[in-house]
Amino acid sequence: MGLLDFLGDIVVFVFPDLVNDKKISHKTRKIFLALLVIVSLCYVGIFAFCIFWGIKKDNIVLPILGILGILLYLYRLLKTAKEYKESQKKLDKKTVMEFFDNFAHIWDNEPVADKEIIDTILDNSGIVNGVNVLDIACGTGVLFPYYLERNVNSITAVDLSPEMVKIAKNKIPQANVICGDAEEISFDTSFDCIMIYNAFPHFPNPQTLIENLSKCLSVGGKLTIAHGMSKKELDEVHKKSAGKVSNILPESEELANLLSPYFNVDITISNDEMYLVTGTKR
Ligand SMILES: C[S@@+](CC[C@H](N)C(=O)[O-])C[C@H]1O[C@@H](n2cnc3c(N)ncnc32)[C@H](O)[C@@H]1O
């Protein structure tokens, strides 16, 4: 009985982390989730019996413990299942496009980060005099003036949303702005720097995106994935107002692992002010 209890406790308190550990395969995570459901429900049954037994024996302690136990185990199970469902969510590109089309006309009204943070991001991204930059998911082109300030040689930009692209095209005449899907796009030339700023969680297939962008970079070129706020803040903003078009931003180490087949990862920063991962193409 003691051993059974011990195993049950392990399943209920350790398995939630395993269910949502992205380093583990989908199939194994599903098995952990199934075991967690079975064991949690067994425990709920045991606690329900405690309530029943306590009432029968006129013992107030057992029903209280039983109710607390049921609440704790159900809370843990539901929280884990919700996180698992979230991690399995597949974004739909049409929905993403329409969502950002609707926001395009007000996008520039709210600056998302201050100049100091953007400068720090660009300083770490190799955006210097004479480079050819590809801005992925450029939106209305918020970074274009910053590229110009640094005297880049050329600015090419891609965005899925036609309405965002319309505005970006009018921002500065020097930029070549293309409406397209960055997970599939290809170019005849290669770039020195690729920037994905404030956009990574909106891509349904991050691995495909990274692999595709690695083909657009020169050897020695830099890919930057950055946000002008903390991961925690960003995930909260997305949860509140853009859940259907956003995945959770991966931990910076997790993103570094995604980059590693094609890039030497140079910098990973994830702090209260920003999130930044850069890699140099091998
Ligand atoms: C949060 S906005 C950020 C825009 C801009 N980088 C900024 O910081 O203001 C995300 C952008 O990603 C674009 N996007 C989403 N999925 C995309 C895809 N598959 N290919 C290209 N752009 C995409 C959206 O259209 C949207 O403009």
The ligand as an ORCA input file, in Angstrom:
! r2SCAN-3c Opt
* xyz 0 1
  C       3.334     41.177    -33.716
  S       3.518     41.605    -35.391
  C       5.143     42.313    -35.399
  C       5.416     43.182    -36.560
  C       6.741     43.934    -36.488
  N       7.870     43.054    -36.532
  C       6.764     44.817    -35.276
  O       7.585     44.598    -34.383
  O       5.970     45.757    -35.221
  C       3.740     40.023    -36.119
  C       3.797     40.044    -37.626
  O       4.110     38.738    -38.083
  C       3.520     38.596    -39.341
  N       3.497     37.163    -39.697
  C       2.846     36.178    -39.048
  N       3.044     35.012    -39.671
  C       3.839     35.262    -40.727
  C       4.372     34.448    -41.764
  N       4.114     33.123    -41.841
  N       5.166     35.036    -42.701
  C       5.414     36.372    -42.648
  N       4.928     37.180    -41.704
  C       4.138     36.636    -40.751
  C       2.149     39.193    -39.129
  O       1.490     39.494    -40.321
  C       2.495     40.423    -38.286
  O       2.668     41.565    -39.085
*
